[in-house]
C-alpha cells in the first residue's frame, strides 16, 4: 500500500503510456543486491493505487515478481504488470473561460472545446488572458487505457561475474514496445566492491492521433555504476547513465496554440540525456531501521536540467512489516521549446506541462508486508531497489 502526496501534482498519463525503455533502464539501473546467505525462490505481489484530487486521474496497477534458482549458477526472473488508467489530462491548449465550455466527442476520445484542433476565437483568447485562474478551465482530454507488460530475465554467475539478459514486451491500445537488455556485474575486494555495466535497446510503435498510421521510436540506454560496501551496515552506490532516442518523440495527444490557432505539437526528432545518481544506505540497529538517502542530477538536449534529493526510512515492525516514510525534493528547468502560447513561425513547440519548469515536494508512507526476512541485516536495502528516474 502506498500513500503519496505531491505538492506539485501533475496528471499521470505516463503510467499507462510509460515506454518500455524506461522499464529496461530501470532493469539495468537496478542496484546489485548483497549476496544472500543461501539460494531461495521468491515470489512478490504488489498493488499500486493512484488518485488525484476530484478524481482527475485514477490508476490501478497490480504486479507480480517471481525468481527461481534453477542451478547453483543460474537464476531466472519473471515479472508482469497490468496498468489501468482513467480520467482527464491537459491537452496543452491555453486555459479558456469556464462559461460556454462544452464537452464534445471525437471518435473514441472525449475532448473539451478548444482541445483537439478546434480554433479558439480572438475574443475567447483575449478574455482568457485577463480572467483570474478561478474563472478559467484548462482544456483536457479524457483518457482511458490499459497496459500489459512483462519481462523475463536470465542470470548466469561465472566466477567474479554475474551476466544477465532480459527480454521485455509492453502492449497498449495505441502503443507497442519490445526491447532487450544485457548487463554485467563484476565483484572485487571480497565482493565488497561491484562494478556494473549495462545496455538496453527498445523499439516502439506509436499509433498516430488523429487519423490512421503509425510511427516508430528507437531508444538506447547505457549505464556504468559502482557499489561499495563501506562497512557491515553501510552501502554506497554511484551510477552514470546515458540515453539516446530517435524517431517519433511527439505526444500525439498534445496540442499547442500558435498565432491563436491550435495545432499538434512538434518536438525534435532526437534526444540525448545524462543522469548521475548517488545513494547511501545505512542500517541503524538501535532503532531497528535503515536510512536511504540519494541525489540525482539530470540533463538532456531538450534543455531540461533537474535536481532531485530523496530521504527514506525503513522501519521494522516485528518480523513481517516494514513502514517506509519518505520525502523528495525536485527542481527542474523547462525545455527550450516549451511555452503556453506561441507566435510567429517556430520550428519546434510544445505546451506539455511535463516539459515546463517544476519545483515539487513529495512525501508519503509505504507499507511492506513480508512473509519472511531470511537475511535481516541486508533485507532492508533490497526491499525497494533504488532506481534512476527518467524525466
N, C-alpha and C positions, 0 to 999 in steps of 0.2 A: 504494500500500500504506500502511495506517495501523496503527500500533501505539499503543494508548492504554491508560493505566492511570488509574483513578479511585479515590482513597482512600475515597470515599463513594458507591460504585456503586449505582445503582438499576436495577431491571428496565426494559427499554426497550420497553414495549408501544407507545409512541408512534411508533416507527419505521414500523410498518405502518399505524398509525391516525392519523398526522400529518394534520391537517386542511389543506385547500387554502389557507385564509387564511394559514397560516404560509409556504407556498410563494410566495403572492402578496406577502406582506410582505417576504420575502427578495428578491423581484424589485425592489420599489420602493426597498428599502434598499441595493441594490447600489451601492457607491461608483462614481461616474463614473470610468472609466479615463482615463489620459492618452492624448493623441492619438497614433495610430500614424504612422510615417513615410510609409506608403503603404497602400493598401487591400489586404487579404488575406482569403482564405477561410480558415476554421478548422474543425477537427473534433477533438473530445476524447472519449476514452473513460475512464471511471473504474470502479473496483470497490471496494466497501466491504464489509468483513467485521467483525462484532462478535460477541464471545462472552464470557459471564460465567463465573465460577467454577462448576464442576460442571455446565457446560452449561445453567445455569438459563434463559438466554435466548440464542438464536442468530439472527443476522441476516446475510443477504447482500443486496447492493444494487448491481447493475451499472447504469451510467447512461451516456448519450451526450449530446453537445452539438455542434450544427452551426451555423455562422454563414457567411452569404454576402452579399457586397455586390452587389446586383442593378442598381444605378445609382450614379453619383457621390454621390447624396444619400440613397440608400435601402438599408437593411440588413435582412435577415430572419434570425431566430434560431429554431432548433428544439431542443428538448431533451426527453428522456424518461428515466424511471427505473422499474425493477422492484424491488420490495422483497419479500423472503420472510422471515417471522419464525416462530420456533417456540420452545417452552419453557414455563415456568411463571411467572406473575406473581401477586403478592399480591392477594387479593380485598378487603382492608380489614378482614376479621374479625380479632379479637384472637388471639394465639397460643394453642395448645391443647397438652396433653401429648402427647409422642411415642407413648406406649403406647396402643394401641387406636385409633389413627388409621387409617382405611381410605379407599381411593380409590373413588369411585363415578362412574358415567357418567350424564350428563343430556343426552339428545339428542346434539348434535354437540360438546358440551363435557364435559370431564372435570373433576370438582371434588373437593376434599378435604372430608371430613365437616366440617360447620360452615361451609362456604364459600359455599353458594348458597341461602340462605334457610332452612337447617335450624336447629333450635333447639339452642343449647348449654345443657346441663343445669346447674343451680346447682352441683353437685359439680365438674363439669369447669371451670366458671368460677372457683370458689374455688381449686381446685388449680392452675390455670394462673397465678394471680396469685402464688402462693407458690413456684413452681418456678423454678430458675435458667434462664437463657437456653439453656444446653446441653441441657436436657431438654424444650424446647418446639419445636413446629413452627409456622411461620407458614402459615396456610391459603392455598393457592394454587389457581389455575385454569389448566389447560393451554390455551395459545393456539397457534394455527396459522393464519396468514393470508397472503395475497398482495395486493400493491397494484401497479397500473399507473397511471402518471401522466405527463402530457405537457403541454407549453406551446408556444405559437407567439407570437413577438413581432415586430412590425414597427417599425422606427425610421426616422424621416424628419428629415433635417437641413435647417433653414431659417435661414440667416444665423447668428445667435448662439444659436439654439435647436436642441435635439435632442428632438423629440417621439416618444413611443413608446406603443404599446398592446399589450396581451397578453391572450390567451385561455388558460385552463388548465382541465384536467379530471383528476379522480382517481377511481379506482374500486377498491373493496374488496368483499369478500363482504357486509359489513353496513354499508358507508359509501360514499356517493357525494357528490362535491363538484364544483361548476362555478363559475368566477369570471372576473372581468375586472380589469384594472389599467391605469392610464394614468400617465405621468409626463412631466415636462418638465425638461430640463437647460438652464440659461441661462449662457453663458460671458461673463465680463468680464475686463478687465485683461489683454488679450492672451492670453486663455484660461488665465491663472494662477489665476482665481477662478471657481468654478462653483456656482451655486445650484440646488438640487434640490427639486422639489415633486412629490408623487405621492399617489395614492389607489387603493385596491383594495377590491373587494367580492366576497364569495363566499356561495353558498347551499349548505348541507349538508343531506343527508337521512340520518338515523340509523335503523337497524333497532333496535327495542326488544327487550331481552332481560330476562327470558324472555317468551314469548308473541308473537303476531303484532302487526303495526302498525309505523308509523314516526313520527318526529317531525322537526322542522326546526330549523335554526340559521342565523342570518344574521350576517355579520361584516363590519365596515368598518374598514379601517386607513388612516391618513393619515401623511404624512411631510413634514418640512421639513428641509433639510440644506444645508451649505456645505462645499466642499472647496477648500483654499487651498494652492497651491504656495509654500512658503517659500523655496525655493532649488532649484538643479539636482538636489539629492539628497534633499530633504525634502518630505513631504506631510502636511498636517494636515486632518482631517475632523471635523465635528461634526454630529450628527443628533438630531432630536427626533421621536418617533413617538407617535401616539395611536391607540388601538384601542377599538372598541366592539362587543360581541356580545350578541345576544339570542336567546331561544328555549330549546331543549333543551341545557343545558350540563352535565348529569349524565354520568357514565360508567356505561353500562348493565351493566358487568361488576363494579362495585364495590358492596360491602355494608358496613353498619355494625352494631355491636351497641348496641341501645337497651334498657335495662332487661333485659339478658341475653337478648334475642331479636334475631336477625339480620334486617335488612331492607335494601331498596335505599337507596342514598344519595340525598340531596336537596340540591342546590346552588341558589343564587339563579338567577333567570331572566334576569339581565342582568349584564354585567360591563364595566367600562372599565379601561384600563391606559395608563400613560405610561412612555416609555422615553427616556433620554438616553444618548448614546454619543459618546465622544471617542476618536480614534485618531491616532497619529503614526507615520509610516513614514520611515525614514532609510537611505539607501544608504551603506555603508561600503566604499569602493573598496579600501583596503589589504588588507582581509580577503575581498574578493570576495563580499560578502554584504549582506543587508538586514535591518534590525531592525524589527519591528512591535509596537507597544505600544498597549493600549486599556483603557478603563474604561467600564463600563456601569452605569447606575442604573435600577432597575425598581420600579414601584409600581402596585398595582391596587386595585379596590374590594373584592376578597376579603380584603384586609388583609395581602397579601404585599408585603414590601419586600425588594429584592435588590441586592447589590453584586457585581460581577464584574470582576476585573482579569486581564489576559492579556498574556503576553510571548512572542513567537515570533521565531525567527531563520531566515532563508532563506539557506542556504549553497550557492554554486555549486560543483559538482564537474565540471569540464570544461564542454562546451557543451550537454550533453543531460541532466544530472542535477542536481536540487536536493534538498537534505536540509533538512527543517524541524523542528527540535526546538521544543517549546513547553511552557509551564507556565501553568496557570489556577487562580486562587483565587476561590471563590464562597461567598457567605454570604447566606442568606435567612431571613425570618421565616415563621411558619406562618399559614395562613388563619384567620380569626376563628372559623370553624365547623368546624375540624379537631380531632379527638381520637381516641384509641384506643378508648375506650368512652364511651357517653352514658347519662344517666339523666334522668328527668323527661319533659317533653314539648317537646323542641327543635323549632323550625320549619325549621332548616337544619342539615345534618350530613353529614360525610364523614370517612372514615378512610383516604382515598387518600394514600399515602406522599408523593406528589408535591406535596401541599399542606402538608406538615409543614415544620418548621424544618430547615435544612440548612447544614452547613459542609463544604466539599469542596475538595480539592486534586487537580487533574488534570494529568498530564504525558504526553507521548508524542512520537513521531517520525513524520513523514510524508515519503515519497519521491515526488518528481515527476519523471517522465521525459518530456522534451520533444524532439520531432524537430528543432525549430529554434527559436531565440530571435531573432526578426528585429530586435528593438529592446531590446538587453540592458540599457540604462540604466533602462528603466521596466518591463521584463517581470516583475521580481520583486514589484512592487507589484500586479500583476494576476493572478498565477498562482492565488492563493486570495483572491478578493474578501472583504473584511471585511463581516460582516452582523450586524445586531442579532438576538440570540437571544431568542425568546419563552419565558416561564416557564410 
